[in-house]
Amino acid sequence: MKNSKKHEYCQICRRLLDNPRDPLSGDCGGDCWGCIGAIEAEMGNAQSLAYVRKEYEAGLRPGWIDPSTP
């Protein structure tokens, strides 16, 4: 039986999910895009890396380090 309860907060960082004032709060199956995007970018997912780079440049991810830089 699958747990169908929708989470209100990210299971990784506890960020409120689907907050219209927070562009990184999108619900990715119980975790926020802020966490999942960074994880996928670090794992080499090209599409996620492109989005995360744009978010960093827009000031949404201060302190983020691009995994492709030495």
QUILIN-V495976 format. One line per field, one symbol per residue. ss: DSSP state (H for helix, E for strand, C for the rest). phi: phi as a letter, one per 20 degrees, with the letter a starting at -180 (. if undefined). psi: psi as a letter, one per 30 degrees, with the letter a starting at -180 (. if undefined). A space follows every 50 residues. Layout:
# QUILIN-V495976
ss=???
phi=???
psi=???
This chain:
# QUILIN-V495976
ss=CCCCCCCCECCCCCCECCCCCCCCCCECCCCEHHHHHHHHHHCCCHHHHH HHHHHHHCCCCCCCCCCCCC
phi=.efefffecgfedmffelefecfeegfdmocefgffgfffffenffffff fffffffenecfnfdffeef
psi=kkjgkkkflkfefgkkkhjfgjfggkjihflleeeeeeeeeefgjeeeee eeeeeeffgfikfkkkffk.
